[in-house]
């Protein structure tokens, strides 16, 4: 598990999150006028996974339950396609954030029932790491300590079950960008959440060198009039990570949330330019890697190569951001 966790945050590489639920990918397909069927979803993901030299900047791919069971037009399982490209297959195992009873406006992530058996099956199918996402909401009276603790406890139970099955757990507490809160509110909520998470992981005897953290950057809410610059976001993010994430964690992979493709790259680059931290800082982007490919493809088999070029470009840009060598001029040059 330590070897796998370290490989997922290898220099110049990061994770492609392709674990959209059926409902989420339908919304993505609706935006380009493509009907979401099992076959169109399979065709789209085939385009992504067969991108030439995918493994140059992508270390792992998070799959959805449907996708880990699918294969190419030629019948080759997607897991085998990824492995042949030097990419580690992973799997989303939670069943989603649901309303937290008696705590209006807050959620708790479910999916622990039957997880031991599902992890065993996913391991047989080739998954070497897993992901569990919790959503933390900033509001007038939220997040409450109870909601934070409930999600941290569930995530620690998931992580322990993963390690029991020799699968690397990625723990993903996401403080949502929804709302009009400022940078300081996001930093406070993220710090409280990470503190609770690592206390629970320790209590559950989870071996931190065999885990990864996936987390939000410290950003103001989308509705806030003040949108801080990349430097302020990078400094706040590193500050809260240094205060709460143990050095034994091999890597932190950021989610892109509501950021644009280039914002996600630029902010990762800014953090790696600061340096001086014990973990690898990498990416685990979904929309921020896929959006240009989806727009180029628009469901037309004739556009597969264009979609793959778009994905390869975004992966390369984020790979450069891994060591602080990205520059926005590289976008127009490409």
N, C-alpha and C positions, 0 to 999 in steps of 0.2 A: 504493500500500500504506500509506503514511503517513496519507493521508486516511481510508482504511477503518479503520485501527487507532485513529485519534483518534475517529472516529464511534462505534466500538463502546464507548468509555468516555466518551461525552458526558454532561454533567451531568444527574443525575436518571434515568439509564438504566443498564441492565446486560444481561447475556446470559442467555437461557433455554437450559439444556442439555437437549435432547430427543434425545440421541444414545444412548439405552440400547440395548444389544445385544438380540437376540431373547431370549436367556436371561434377561437382567436384567428386561426388561419383562414376561416371563412371571411372574416372582416378584411383581412389582407387581400384575399382574392376579390372580394367585392370592390375594392378600391381600384382594381385594374380590369374589372368586368369579366372575370373568369369564374365559372361555376366551381364550387368546392365539392369535388367527389373524391372517392378513394383513389381513383386513377389519376386525376389532375394533381392531387396532393403528392402522390407517388412520383409523378413525372417531374414536378417542381423540385422535390428533394433529390431525385436522381441527378438533375442538372447541378445542384449544389455540390453533391458528394463526388461527382465525377469531374469536377473542375481540375484541369491539369495542374500538377504540382501543388495540390491543396495543402499537403503537409509542410510546405515551405514556411508558412506562417500560421497554420492552424494545427494545434496540438491535439485537440479533442473536439468531439461534437456531442452535444446533449440531444438525445432522441426522445420522441414521444412513444407511448406504448404501441400505437399503430405502426410507426415508422421502423421500430426495431425488428418488426416481423416482416417488413417488405423487402423487395429487391429490385434489381434493374430489369429492363425489358428482356435481357438475356437470362433472367432467373438467378443472378448472383445476389446473395443477401447483402443489404446495405452495410451490415457489420463487416463483412469480408472486403467490400469495396474500400471502406475506411481503413481497415487494417493494412490493406495492400498499399495505401497511400501514406502509411506511417502515422495515421491518426487514431487516437484512442476513442472507442465508442463509450458513451455514457447514457444515462437514462433519467428522466424526470419521474419521481415516484410519489410525490404528494398528490392529493386529489383536489387541491384548491383551497383558497381562503374562504371561510364561511362566517356569517355573523356570529360574534361572541355573545352568547346568551346573557342577557341582563346588563350588557355593556354597549349601549347604543353607539353606533358609528365605528365600532372596532371589530376586528376579525381575528379568527384563529384558524390556522391551517390544519386540515384533516388529512388522514391517509395512513394512520398507524395500524388500523385493523388489517390483519393479513399481510402486513409488510414483510415479515420474515420469509414467508412463502414466496411472495412476489420477488423479493431480492434473490432468492435461490434460483427462480426461473430466469430472471434477467441475467444472472451470472452465467447460466447455461447458454443463453442467447448471445453472450459475448460482452456484456456491459462490464466495464472495469471501474467506473465511478458513477455516482448518482447525485441528484440535486433535489433539494427541498426548499421551497420559498415561503417566507412569511411576510405579510404586509403590515407595516406599522403606519398609522395615520395620525398626522398632526392636525389638531383642531383646537377649539376653545378650551376643552378639558381633556384632551387626549394628546399623546398616548398615556393611558393609565399604567401604573406599575403592574397591576394585575394582568393586563393584556400583554405587556412585554414579557412578564414571567411565564404566562401560559404558552406563548409562542416559543420562548427559549427552552422550556421544558420539553415540549413536543419535538423541537428540532434536535435536542440532545438525545432523546430516545431514538429518533431516526438515525442519528449518527452512530450510536452504539450498535444498532442492528446492522448497519452497513458494515462496520468493521468486523462484526461477528461473521459476516458473509464474505470477508476479504474484498470488499468494495469500498473505494475511497468516497467518503461523504463530502459533498460541497454543501455548506450551510449558507443560506441566502436570506438574511433579514433585510428587507427593502423598506426604507422610509420613503413613502410615496411623495412625489413632487406636487400632488394635488393640493391646492390651497394657496393662501397668500402669506404664509409664514416667511420669516427672513432667514438668512444664513445661520444666525446664532441658534434659532429654534431647531433647525435641522441638525446642527452640531450637537445640541443637547440631547435630542431624541436618539440620535445615532449612538452617542456615547452611552446613554442609559441602556440601550438595547444590546450593544456589544458587551458591556459589563455583565449583564444578566446572562447572555449567551455563554460566555466563557466560564462563568461560575457553574452553570448547568453542565457544560461539557466536562468540566473537571469532576463534578459530582458523579457523573455517569461513567467515569473512567475512560473517556475517549482519548486516544493517543493523538495529540495534536499534529505531530509530524506526518501523520497519515490522513490529514484533512486539508481542505482549502476553504477560504472565506470568499463568498461572493457578496458584494455590498454596494450600496449607492455611494456616489461622491457626495460631498457636502455642498448642496446647492439650495438656493431660495426656492420657495414655491412658485409655480408657474404664474400665479396671480399677483405676485409681489411686484411693486413698481420698480424696485431696485434689483437689477439682475447683475450680480457681482461678476467681475472679470475672471478669466481663467486662473490667474495667479492667486487671487484671493480664495478661489475654490480649491486649488491645489494645496495651499497652505493649511486651510481649515481641515481638509480631508486627512492630510498627513498628521496633523496635530491630534485629531481624535483617534486615529489608528495607533499612533505611538502610545497614547494614554490607555488603550483598552485591548489591543491585540498582542498576545504573547509572541515572543520571538521564535518559539518553536514552530509556529505555523509557517510552512514553506512558501506560501504565496497567497496573495489577495487578488482576485479577479473582479473587475468592476462591471456592473450592469450599466446599460446605456439609458434606461428609463425614458424620459421624455426629451432627451438631448438629440440634436441633429447628428448626422453621420460625422461631420467634420468637428463638431464640438466634442463629441466623445473621444475622438482621436487627439485633438489638441489638448484637452485637459489631462488625458493620460500622459501625454508627452511632457506637459508642464510638471507633473508630479515626479516623473522619472528624471527630469532635469534637476530637480532639487536634491534627490538622492539622500543618502545617510540613514537608511532604514534597513532592518534585518530581513525583510521579506522581499520576494519578487512581486512587483506590481504589474499586473497584466490585465487582460480583458476577457470577458465572457459576454459578448454582444449578440443580440438577436437581430432586432430591427436595424440597428446601426451598421450591421454587416450585410444584411439581406436586402434592405430596401432598394438600393440601386440595381441589384440583380433581378429582383421581382419586377421592377419597372421596365427593365430592358427585355425581359422574357415575355411578359403579358400573355402567357399561355400558348405561345406559338413555337412549335418545335424548330422552326427556322431561326429562332432567336436564342437558342441554347448557348451558342458560342459567345454571343454578346452578353448574356447574363453571367456566364462564367468569367468573362473578362472583368465585369463590374465587381464581382465577388473577390476575384484575385487582387484587384486594385485596392479595395478597402482592407483586405487582410494584410497586404503589404504595408499600407500606410500605418495600420495599428501595430504591425511588427516593428516598424521603425520607431514608433512612439514608445516602445518597450525600453529603449535605451536613451530616450530623449533626443533622437536624431531626426524627427519629423519636422517638416516645414510646410506651411500652407501652399507655398509655391509649387510643391510637388503635385498638388491636385491638378492645377491647370496644365502643368507640363505633361501629365499623363493624358 
